Amino acid sequence: MHTHHWWRDAVIYQVYVRSFLDSTGDGIGDLAGVRAGLPYLKKLGVDGIWLSPFFPSPQHDHGYDVSDYCDVDPLFGDLAEFDLLMTAARRLGVRVLLDIVPNHCSSDHPWFREALAAGPGSAARARFHFADGRGPDGAEPPNNWHAMFGGPAWTRVTEPDGRPGQWYLHMFTPEQPDWNWREPAVGAEFDRILRFWLDRGVDGFRIDVAAGLFKHPDLPDSPDPEADARTRDSVNPLAWNQPEVHDVWRHWRAVCEEYTGRDGRERLLVGEVSVPTAREHADYVRPDELHQAFFFDLLGAPWDADAFRKVISEARQDIAGTGSTVTWVLNNHDQVRTVTRYGEPAPEGSGLGAARARAAALLMLALPGAAYIYQGEELGLPEVVDLPDDVLTDPIFRRTGSRARIRDGCRVPMPWSGQASPFGFTSGVEGAKPWLPQPEWFADHATDRALADTRSFWHLYRDGLQLRSSLPQLGEGSLRWLDSPPGVLAFARGDDLVCAVNFTPAPVPAPVSGTPLLSSGPCPAAGVLPGSTAAWWVNDL
């Protein structure tokens, strides 16, 4: 039996910094706001937080275009404020993960500016993917790849002598050139970056685009060049999931183990891994690679008992089989919020999406492994779907002109208190406006109202987290499927704890009898499980 490690069944809360809490009144959340919100998160009961990028950046992709990996953008504070945040988090026992972006940087990064000035064949250009174009005068891109955020994955540069020149690769936007990890200087630089933040006390890193980094060395044409743009996922097998990437994660794991060996405090690596199958996903969490990788299949599963059971079973078989635990997630800053996603295509105001989101939350917290919660999910925030075009900031909208699957709607700043915008999000400045407008109905989801209402999403999450931490059957451990009526998913944790979810809208016979501990909807009674409801029982055996 392995020694228990904190991260194996941790519950981590994703803080989207610019939308969490604004301490200065400029309408943008900041690190001081995160520090002020720590007691709220501690009361909720999470084990740690993951901070979205707060590094210096032109903000073309809200910080995922980094120009300096070892500092704080003035929008969010400074290094002294970061150190205060770390001290406060340590005092409360809240672990802190940073969002590191190793696949690409900002076109304002000093190394990329140096590459532009140095010209073809230079050592500076070798740190990125520069290549000559095809066709007459090199006027066509080096290959047919498309960027995930729309348009070609290549941009032509003007050389220092003023002539049209080489092209550089960017799998997201032109403002985000991809690093060339086949160049040793890139790996050495990220070693320096990791150690800079580990020396400041962080507990680990969430790794953006963890299946990226390496591209096929010959940069050949793709048989399906529009696949990445069409799916907005890392599906081009020539640009993603190259075998060499695993050597990077083995090295990063060794760096984390080195720091753990100094003080006994485990550092965590959790990857954003987008690969086609659970089996390929499992390769990233082998014992000497990443500790965890987000398992997105649960997020993408349709609201159906058989679909959920299949996804959970495959994850348990392939990922847990490596010795790791599954890292469950229902939402993040790139996805339509759960309440809205589960409510479609039900009529607006039906409450179906909220009921399903509550049930899914209780299901996720009952599964063996770790869980990540996106900010605002504990408030039952729906997606803001009617933002005007002129306030949208997502580069997907700028590059495609389409509102399909844009991400601004899940990033609208959090409502904390009051009846009107800014709902306590900003402080200190009269008339301050959040960077994205908040709808009037956010008042119904403000944290002060949620804390006062014991039937709220917040209390469901808080009660579930308290039970999860107090009941030995939950967290890491076994899962055993139980026989259940059609449309119902039921499983046992340990010998006597049962979670059951009714995916149908109608009440069904409860699959077990016993003492109800917690329910996402009306409390099960008289042997009946209400529709679109999850419940935990101590079963009578």
N, C-alpha and C positions, 0 to 999 in steps of 0.2 A: 504494500500500500504506500503510495507516494505521500510525501509531506504536503500539508495544505499550504497553498500560496494565496495571498490576498486577492490576486487578480482573477483567480479561476472562477469565482462566483460573484465578483464585484458588480455593483450597479453604479454606472458612471453617467453623469449629467452633462450633456453637450451645451456649453455656453457659447452662443453666437455673440461675440463681444459687442459688436456695434449695435445690437438690438436688445441687450440685456438690461442695462441701467446706465443712464448718463449722469455723471456727477458734475459736469461743467456747464450744462445748459446749451451746448452747441448742437444738440439733437442727435449726437452719435454716442452710443455706449462706449465705455472705457474701462480700464483696469481698476480705477478707483471705484467705479460702479460695481464691478465684480466683487471687489473686497467688501463693499457695503452689503451685497446680497448674500454673502457666505452664510450668515446665520439663518436666512430663509432656507438655503439648501441643506444646511445641517439639520434643521427642523424637519425637512422633507424626508431625510434619512438616507441620502445617497452616500456612497463611499468615496467618490471623487468627482472631479470635473475635467472636461476636455475643453480647452480654450481654442476657438478659431484663431487664425493667424492675426497677430497684432504687430508684426514686424513692419519696418519702413517699406512703403509700397505706393505706387501711383494709384492704386485701388481700381485698376481696370477690371479686375475680377475679385473685388472686395478682399484684397490681401493675399489671394492665392497667386499673385504676381509679386514676388518678393525681390526687393532691391538690396536689402541688407538683412541677413539672417541672424545677426547678433546684436540687435538693438530693438527699441520700441518706437513705433511710429508716433509722432507728437499728437496725432488724432486720439491716441489711446493712453498717453501718459509718457513715462520714461522708465529707465531701468530701476531707479530708486522706488518708483511706485510698484513695479513688478516685485521687487524685494519685499516691500510691505505686504503685498498680496500673498507671497509665499509664507511669510511669517504668520499672517493671520490664518491661512489655511492649515499650516502645521499645528497651530494652537488648537484649532477646532477638530483636528484629526481628519481633514479633507485632503485627499491626494490630488495632485495637479498634473495633468498631461498637456503637452503643447502639440500643436498641429504643425508638423514639419512637411515641407513641400520639396521633395528631392527630384521630381521628374522634370521640372521646368523652373525658371526664375522670371524676373521682370526684364523687359527690354531696356529698362533703366539700370540694371545691375552693372556695376563697374566692369566686370569681366566681359559682359556682352558689348558694352560701349568700346572697350579695348579691342574686341574682336572686329567690330565694324571698322575701326581705324587702322587695324593691323594689315588687313588685306588677305587675299587668298593664299593658302599654304602656310599660314602663320600658326605658331603654337597657340595663340589666343583663340583662333577659330577652331582649333582641334577640340576645345572644350565644349563645343556645340556641334550641331549637324549642319555644316555648310557644304554645299555641293554645286557644281556647275549645272546650268539648265540644259534642257534638250531642245532640239529643233534649231532653226536658223538663228544665229546670234545668241543661243542659249536663252531664248525668250519663253520657253515652256518649262514648267516645274520639273525637277529631277525625277519624280514619279507621280503616280495618280492618287496618292493618299488624300483623304479628306479629313478636316479637323472635326472634333466632336461638337464644337460649338458653331459649326456651319462654315462653308467655304473650303478652299484648298488648304492643305496643311503646310504650304510653303509660301514664303514671301521673298521677293527679290530685293536686293539691297543696291544702293548706289555706292560704288567703290570710292576710296579716298580721292581718286583722280577725276571723279565726277561721272564716270561711265556706268551704265547698267552692268551689274556684276552677278555674283553668285546668289544662291537662294539659301534660306535657312528654314529648318523644320520647326513647326509649332503644332502640336496635336490638339491645342485648345484655341488660343487666339494669337494674332501676330505680336501682341504685347507680352507673350509668354513663350519665349524660345526654349526648346527642350535641351537639357543637358546631354552631353555625350559621355555616358558612364564608361565607355571603353577607354577614355583618357584618364590615366591615374590621378591627375591633378584634381579631378572632380571628386573622387572618393576621398582623397586626403582633405579637401576643403570641408566636406560634410563630417569627417571625423572631428575637425576643429569645432564645427558648429554644434554637434552633439555634446561634446565635452564642455563647451561654453555654458550651455544650459544645465547640464548635469551638475556642473560645479556650482550653479546657483540654486540647486536643491530640487529640481523638478523630479517627478516620479515616473516620467516616461514620455512617450511620444505617440500620437496618432499620426500615421504615415499616409499622406495623400498619394493617390495613384500608385499604390505599392506594387501592382503588377506591371508597372511601366519601367522606366529608366533605360532599359536596353532595347534597341531596335535591331532588326536583322542587319548584319554588317554590310550587306550589298545594297540595302534600301531598294529592293525590287518592287515592281508594280504589284498592287493587290488585285486578286481576282474579283473582289467586291469592294471597289474603292469607296462607295458611299455608305458602307456598313456602319462605321463609327458615327457619322453624322445622322444617319437614319435612326439608329437605336439610341444615340447619345450614350453609348457604352463602349468599353474597351474590348472590341471584338475583332479588330484587325489582327490576325495572328502574326503578322510581320512587324507590328509596332508594339505589341503588348505580350506579356507572359513569356518572354524569352528565358531560356534556362539559366543564363548567367545572373539573373536578378537574385537567385537564391544565395549566391555567394555574398552578395551585399548584406542580406539579412542575417546570414551566419556571422558576418563580421560585426554588424551592429549589435547582435545578441551578445557577442563576446565583450563588446564595450560595456553594455549594461551589466553583465556579470562581473566585470572588473569593479564597477562602482558598488554593486551589491556586496562583493567580497570585502570592501573597505569598511562598511558600517552595518551590514546585514539587512539593509533596507532594499527590498526588491524594486527594480525599475522595470517598467512595462513597455513593450512595443506592440501596438495594435494597428493592423494594416487595413487600409481601404483596398480590398482585393476584389476586382471584378473579373471573374473567370467563368467559363461556361458551366462547369459542373462542380458538385461538392467534392468529388475526388481530387480535382485540380486545386480547389480551395484548400484541401487538407495538406497539400504539399508545402504551403506557406507556414503552417503551424507545427511542423515537425520539431522534435525536442530541441534542436540547435538553431532554429530560425525564429520567426515571430512568435511571441507568446499567444497572441490572439489575432484573428482577422474577422471583420464584420461579415456575418452571414446574411446576405441581402435577400435570400430566397423567401424568407418568412415575410419580409416587407412586400415582396412582389406577388405573394400567393393570393389568389382570389378568395373571397369570403365563402369558404366551402370546407366542410369537415374533412372530406377525403383529401383535398389538396393540402390542407394544413398537416394532416397526419403523414402524408408522403414526404413533405418537405422536412418535417421534424425527424422522421425516421432516417432519411438519407443523411442529414447532418449528424445525427447521433452515430450512425454507422461509420461514416467516412472521416469526420473531423475528430470526434471523441476517440476514434480508433488510433489516432496518432499519440494519444496521451494528453492532448490539450482538451479544453472544454469549448463548447460552441459559444460564440459571441452573438447573442440575439439582438435584433434591432427592428423597430417598426417605423422609424422616421429619422430624418436628419435634415440638414439645411439645403439639400438638393431635391427634396421630395415634396409632393403635395401632402399637406397635413392629414393625419390619420382620420380625423372626424369627417373631413370632406371626401377623402379617398374611399372610405367605407360607405359613405352615404350615397354615392352615385350608383345608379341614376334615380334614386328615390326623390320624391318631391321635396323641395326646400322646406325646412321647418318640420319634417316628419320625425326627427329625432333618431332615425335609424342609424345614421352615421355615428352619432354620439354613443348610442347603446353598443354598437359593435366595437367602437374604439375602446370603451371601458372594458368590454369582455376580452378584447385582444391584449390589453395591458395586463389584466390579471392572468391570462394565459402565459404571456411572456415571462412574468415574474415567477411563475410556478415551474418553468422549465429548468432543467439542470444546466448550469453554465453561467456566463456573465450576461448582463443586459445593459444597453445604453438607451438613455432617454433624451430626446431633443427638447430644448427649452420651450415651454408653453404647452407641451403635451400634457403636463400635469394640471393644466388649467382647462383642458378640453378646447383649446383654440382651434377654430376652423381656419381653412385657407382664406385669405383675402383675395377674391377672384376678380374684383372690379376696379383695380388700381388704374388710373388714367395712363395712357401711353406716355405722357410727358413726364411722369415721375419714375418710370421703369428704368432700372439700372443694370439689369442682367445682360451680360455681353451676348448671350444667346439671342435676345431680342434685337440688340444692335446689329448683329451679324446676319440674322435670318429675316428680320421683319415680322416674325411670327410670334404670337403669344403662347403657342403650344409648349407646354412643359417648362415654361419659364419659372424662375425660383424666387422672385421677389415676394410672392404671396405668402410664403412660409417664413419670411424674414422680417415682416413688419414688427417694429419694436413692441416689447412686452407691456401689457397694461398692469400697473401695480395698485392704483387706487383712484377713487373719484369717479365722476360721471361724464367727463369730457376729456378729449385729447389735451395734453400728452399723458393723461392717466398716471401721473406720478413717475413716468419714465425719465423726464428731465427735471432738473432742479436748479434753482438759483437765478434764473433769468426769466423775466416776465415775457410771455408770448413766445417762448421757445417752441420750435416745431421739430418733431422727430424726422429723421432723414427719409422715412417713408410714412405717408399719412396713415393714421389709425382710424378705422371706421367707428361710428358711434356705438355699435353693438359690442365693441370691446369692453364696455362698462360691465356687461354681464359676466365677463370672464376675469375681471381684475382680481389680483391676489388677495386683497383685503376681503372681498366678497367671498372668494373661494375658501379662505381660512375660516370664515364665520359660518359657512354652510356645511354641516357634517355629511350632506349627501353629494358634495361636489366631487369632481375629478380629483382635486388635490387630496381630499381625505381618502379616496380610494387608493391613490398611489401611496400616501403616507402610511395607511393601515397595512397595505400589502407589503411595503418595505419593512415595517416593524415586525410583521409576522415572519417574513423571509429571514430576518436576522435572528429571530428568537426560536424558530422551529428547526431542529436539526434535520428534519426530513427535506427541507428546502435548500436552495443553493446548489452546491455541487452534490452529485450523487446519482442514484439510479432512477430510471423511469420505466414503468410497466404499463402497457396499454390494457384497458379494461373493456369488456363487452359493453355496448351502449346502444341506445335506439338510433335509427337512421337520422343523420344530420347532427349527431351529438358526438363530441370528442371527449373521451375520459381517460385519465391515466392516474396511476398511483405513484406517489413519491414516498419512499420508505415503505413501512408496513401498513400505515393507516391513514396517510394523508392523501386525499383525492382532489384533483382539479377536473371539473367537467364544464364544457362549453356547448351551449345550444346554438348552433348556427342557423336554425330555422326561426322564423318570426313567431311561431306558435308555441305555447307551452308543451312540454313533452314529459314523460315519466322520468324522474331522476334516476340515474344509473346506480346510485348507492343510497344507503340510509345512514344516518349518523348525526353528528353535531355540525351544523353550518358554522364556519369560522368567518367567512367574508364572501360577499357577493357583489358583482358589478352592477346589479339591478335590484329588483325586488327580491327579498330574501326567499329562497326556496322553502316551500311549505307543502305539507300533505303529500310528499313524494313527487312534487312537480318542479321541473326546472323551467323558469320563464323563458320566453323567446329572446334571442340575441343577448344572452346573459351567460357569464361565467361565474362559478362559485367554487370555493374551497370547503372541503369537509374533513373532519376527523371521522373516518369510517368505522362503523361497528363491524368488527371481524370476529 
